[in-house]
Amino acid sequence: PVRLHAGFFLALAMAALAWWFLWKTTKGFEIRMVGENPRAARYAGVRIGTTMVLTMALSGALAGMAGTSQVLGLDHRLVRAFSTGYGFDSIALALLGNSHPVGVVLASLLFGFLRDGAARMQSVASVPVEIIRIVQGLVIVFIAAPEIVRGIYRLRAPRPEQAEATDEASSLGGPHE
């Protein structure tokens, strides 16, 4: 049986609304600015504390809407521990989706398909569900790895003048010839 309900379409509508709000309004620009560089945002006159509280309130409202959708649309009652692991998953989805509403929707569809496939694999082929958690972790690691490596080793692409100097040195034979 298909467990699709109106909450799925509500989530898509909220993602579209979040995209519009974050990329088409001044307040959305301020939220993105505070998230990217709070010092620059403060210098530009953005009230950091107010923006953070607004962001948390909006995030809480969206999380509450998602929980309500889960309870009313899928389970039809509040079940014990229905939300275990959703906090970790939401952080992983934001990371995987690069904190962009469209990316988060695509990442959540990927995780949803993996979870559904895990349940089917367990019932049909006796494959443990934990395999999917490992796959999800590997996806996150491979997505985050370039950023982590840059942060740890402070690797940067050579500046154009450095690249030209390197090219000139190699064309002149360099010090080893």
C-alpha positions as a Markdown table, in Angstrom:
| # | Residue | x | y | z |
|---|---|---|---|---|
| 1 | Pro | 0.0 | 0.0 | 0.0 |
| 2 | Val | 1.1 | 3.5 | -0.8 |
| 3 | Arg | 1.5 | 5.7 | 2.3 |
| 4 | Leu | 1.5 | 9.0 | 0.4 |
| 5 | His | -0.7 | 11.6 | 2.0 |
| 6 | Ala | -1.3 | 15.4 | 1.8 |
| 7 | Gly | 1.7 | 16.0 | 4.1 |
| 8 | Phe | 4.0 | 15.2 | 1.2 |
| 9 | Phe | 2.5 | 17.9 | -1.0 |
| 10 | Leu | 2.4 | 20.3 | 2.0 |
| 11 | Ala | 6.2 | 19.7 | 2.4 |
| 12 | Leu | 6.8 | 20.5 | -1.3 |
| 13 | Ala | 4.7 | 23.7 | -1.0 |
| 14 | Met | 6.7 | 24.7 | 2.2 |
| 15 | Ala | 10.0 | 24.0 | 0.4 |
| 16 | Ala | 8.8 | 26.3 | -2.5 |
| 17 | Leu | 7.7 | 28.9 | 0.0 |
| 18 | Ala | 11.1 | 28.6 | 1.8 |
| 19 | Trp | 12.9 | 29.1 | -1.5 |
| 20 | Trp | 10.9 | 32.2 | -2.3 |
| 21 | Phe | 11.4 | 33.6 | 1.2 |
| 22 | Leu | 15.1 | 33.0 | 1.3 |
| 23 | Trp | 15.9 | 34.1 | -2.2 |
| 24 | Lys | 13.3 | 36.8 | -3.0 |
| 25 | Thr | 12.9 | 38.8 | 0.2 |
| 26 | Thr | 15.1 | 41.1 | 2.1 |
| 27 | Lys | 14.6 | 39.2 | 5.4 |
| 28 | Gly | 15.6 | 36.0 | 3.6 |
| 29 | Phe | 18.7 | 37.6 | 2.3 |
| 30 | Glu | 19.5 | 38.7 | 5.9 |
| 31 | Ile | 19.0 | 35.2 | 7.1 |
| 32 | Arg | 21.4 | 33.8 | 4.5 |
| 33 | Met | 23.9 | 36.6 | 5.3 |
| 34 | Val | 23.9 | 35.8 | 9.0 |
| 35 | Gly | 24.3 | 32.1 | 8.2 |
| 36 | Glu | 27.2 | 32.7 | 5.9 |
| 37 | Asn | 29.1 | 35.5 | 7.7 |
| 38 | Pro | 27.6 | 36.9 | 10.9 |
| 39 | Arg | 30.4 | 39.5 | 11.2 |
| 40 | Ala | 29.8 | 40.9 | 7.8 |
| 41 | Ala | 26.0 | 40.8 | 8.4 |
| 42 | Arg | 26.5 | 42.8 | 11.6 |
| 43 | Tyr | 28.7 | 45.3 | 9.8 |
| 44 | Ala | 26.0 | 45.7 | 7.1 |
| 45 | Gly | 23.5 | 46.6 | 9.9 |
| 46 | Val | 21.7 | 43.3 | 10.2 |
| 47 | Arg | 20.4 | 42.6 | 13.8 |
| 48 | Ile | 22.0 | 39.2 | 14.4 |
| 49 | Gly | 20.1 | 38.2 | 17.5 |
| 50 | Thr | 16.7 | 39.1 | 16.0 |
| 51 | Thr | 17.5 | 37.3 | 12.7 |
| 52 | Met | 18.6 | 34.1 | 14.6 |
| 53 | Val | 15.4 | 34.1 | 16.7 |
| 54 | Leu | 13.3 | 34.5 | 13.6 |
| 55 | Thr | 15.2 | 31.7 | 11.9 |
| 56 | Met | 14.7 | 29.4 | 14.8 |
| 57 | Ala | 11.0 | 30.2 | 15.1 |
| 58 | Leu | 10.5 | 29.5 | 11.3 |
| 59 | Ser | 12.5 | 26.3 | 11.6 |
| 60 | Gly | 10.4 | 25.2 | 14.6 |
| 61 | Ala | 7.2 | 26.0 | 12.8 |
| 62 | Leu | 8.2 | 23.9 | 9.8 |
| 63 | Ala | 9.3 | 21.0 | 12.2 |
| 64 | Gly | 6.0 | 21.2 | 14.0 |
| 65 | Met | 4.1 | 21.2 | 10.7 |
| 66 | Ala | 6.1 | 18.1 | 9.6 |
| 67 | Gly | 5.3 | 16.4 | 12.9 |
| 68 | Thr | 1.6 | 17.2 | 12.7 |
| 69 | Ser | 1.6 | 15.9 | 9.2 |
| 70 | Gln | 3.2 | 12.6 | 10.3 |
| 71 | Val | 0.8 | 12.1 | 13.2 |
| 72 | Leu | -2.4 | 13.1 | 11.4 |
| 73 | Gly | -1.6 | 11.9 | 7.9 |
| 74 | Leu | 0.3 | 8.7 | 8.4 |
| 75 | Asp | -0.1 | 7.2 | 11.9 |
| 76 | His | -3.5 | 8.8 | 12.7 |
| 77 | Arg | -2.4 | 8.9 | 16.4 |
| 78 | Leu | 0.7 | 9.8 | 18.4 |
| 79 | Val | 2.9 | 6.7 | 18.7 |
| 80 | Arg | 5.7 | 6.3 | 21.2 |
| 81 | Ala | 9.1 | 7.4 | 19.8 |
| 82 | Phe | 7.7 | 8.2 | 16.4 |
| 83 | Ser | 10.5 | 10.8 | 15.7 |
| 84 | Thr | 13.6 | 8.9 | 16.7 |
| 85 | Gly | 16.5 | 10.0 | 14.4 |
| 86 | Tyr | 14.7 | 12.8 | 12.6 |
| 87 | Gly | 16.9 | 15.4 | 14.1 |
| 88 | Phe | 20.1 | 13.7 | 12.8 |
| 89 | Asp | 18.5 | 13.1 | 9.5 |
| 90 | Ser | 17.5 | 16.7 | 9.1 |
| 91 | Ile | 21.0 | 17.9 | 9.7 |
| 92 | Ala | 22.3 | 15.3 | 7.2 |
| 93 | Leu | 19.7 | 16.4 | 4.6 |
| 94 | Ala | 20.6 | 20.1 | 5.1 |
| 95 | Leu | 24.3 | 19.2 | 4.6 |
| 96 | Leu | 23.5 | 17.0 | 1.6 |
| 97 | Gly | 21.2 | 19.6 | 0.0 |
| 98 | Asn | 23.7 | 22.3 | 0.6 |
| 99 | Ser | 21.1 | 24.2 | 2.8 |
| 100 | His | 19.1 | 25.0 | -0.3 |
| 101 | Pro | 15.4 | 24.1 | -0.3 |
| 102 | Val | 15.5 | 22.3 | -3.7 |
| 103 | Gly | 18.6 | 20.4 | -2.6 |
| 104 | Val | 17.0 | 19.4 | 0.7 |
| 105 | Val | 13.9 | 18.1 | -1.1 |
| 106 | Leu | 16.1 | 16.0 | -3.5 |
| 107 | Ala | 18.2 | 14.8 | -0.6 |
| 108 | Ser | 15.1 | 13.8 | 1.4 |
| 109 | Leu | 13.7 | 11.9 | -1.6 |
| 110 | Leu | 17.0 | 10.0 | -1.8 |
| 111 | Phe | 16.9 | 9.2 | 1.9 |
| 112 | Gly | 13.2 | 8.2 | 1.7 |
| 113 | Phe | 13.9 | 5.9 | -1.3 |
| 114 | Leu | 16.8 | 4.3 | 0.6 |
| 115 | Arg | 14.7 | 3.8 | 3.7 |
| 116 | Asp | 11.9 | 2.2 | 1.7 |
| 117 | Gly | 14.3 | 0.1 | -0.2 |
| 118 | Ala | 15.9 | -1.0 | 3.1 |
| 119 | Ala | 12.5 | -2.2 | 4.5 |
| 120 | Arg | 11.9 | -4.1 | 1.3 |
| 121 | Met | 15.4 | -5.6 | 1.2 |
| 122 | Gln | 15.0 | -6.8 | 4.8 |
| 123 | Ser | 11.7 | -8.5 | 4.1 |
| 124 | Val | 12.6 | -10.1 | 0.8 |
| 125 | Ala | 16.4 | -10.8 | 1.1 |
| 126 | Ser | 17.0 | -10.7 | 4.9 |
| 127 | Val | 19.4 | -7.8 | 4.4 |
| 128 | Pro | 19.8 | -5.8 | 7.7 |
| 129 | Val | 18.3 | -2.3 | 7.7 |
| 130 | Glu | 21.5 | -1.0 | 9.1 |
| 131 | Ile | 23.2 | -1.3 | 5.7 |
| 132 | Ile | 21.1 | 1.7 | 4.5 |
| 133 | Arg | 22.4 | 3.7 | 7.5 |
| 134 | Ile | 25.9 | 2.9 | 6.4 |
| 135 | Val | 25.1 | 3.9 | 2.8 |
| 136 | Gln | 23.5 | 7.2 | 4.1 |
| 137 | Gly | 26.6 | 7.9 | 6.1 |
| 138 | Leu | 28.9 | 7.2 | 3.2 |
| 139 | Val | 26.9 | 9.6 | 1.0 |
| 140 | Ile | 27.2 | 12.3 | 3.6 |
| 141 | Val | 30.9 | 11.7 | 4.1 |
| 142 | Phe | 31.6 | 11.9 | 0.3 |
| 143 | Ile | 29.5 | 15.0 | 0.0 |
| 144 | Ala | 31.2 | 16.7 | 3.0 |
| 145 | Ala | 34.7 | 15.3 | 2.4 |
| 146 | Pro | 36.0 | 18.1 | 0.0 |
| 147 | Glu | 34.9 | 20.8 | 2.5 |
| 148 | Ile | 36.4 | 18.9 | 5.4 |
| 149 | Val | 39.7 | 18.5 | 3.6 |
| 150 | Arg | 39.8 | 22.2 | 2.7 |
| 151 | Gly | 39.1 | 23.1 | 6.3 |
| 152 | Ile | 41.8 | 20.8 | 7.7 |
| 153 | Tyr | 44.6 | 21.4 | 5.3 |
| 154 | Arg | 43.6 | 24.9 | 4.2 |
| 155 | Leu | 44.0 | 23.9 | 0.5 |
| 156 | Arg | 43.4 | 26.7 | -2.0 |
| 157 | Ala | 43.5 | 26.8 | -5.7 |
| 158 | Pro | 46.6 | 28.7 | -6.9 |
| 159 | Arg | 46.0 | 32.3 | -7.7 |
| 160 | Pro | 46.3 | 33.2 | -11.4 |
| 161 | Glu | 49.7 | 35.0 | -10.9 |
| 162 | Gln | 51.0 | 31.9 | -9.0 |
| 163 | Ala | 49.8 | 29.6 | -11.8 |
| 164 | Glu | 51.5 | 31.8 | -14.4 |
| 165 | Ala | 54.8 | 31.9 | -12.4 |
| 166 | Thr | 54.7 | 28.1 | -12.1 |
| 167 | Asp | 54.1 | 27.7 | -15.8 |
| 168 | Glu | 56.9 | 30.1 | -16.6 |
| 169 | Ala | 59.3 | 28.3 | -14.3 |
| 170 | Ser | 58.5 | 24.9 | -15.8 |
| 171 | Ser | 58.9 | 26.3 | -19.4 |
| 172 | Leu | 62.3 | 27.7 | -18.5 |
| 173 | Gly | 63.5 | 24.4 | -17.3 |
| 174 | Gly | 63.2 | 25.1 | -13.6 |
| 175 | Pro | 65.9 | 24.7 | -11.0 |
| 176 | His | 66.4 | 20.9 | -11.5 |
| 177 | Glu | 67.6 | 20.9 | -15.0 |
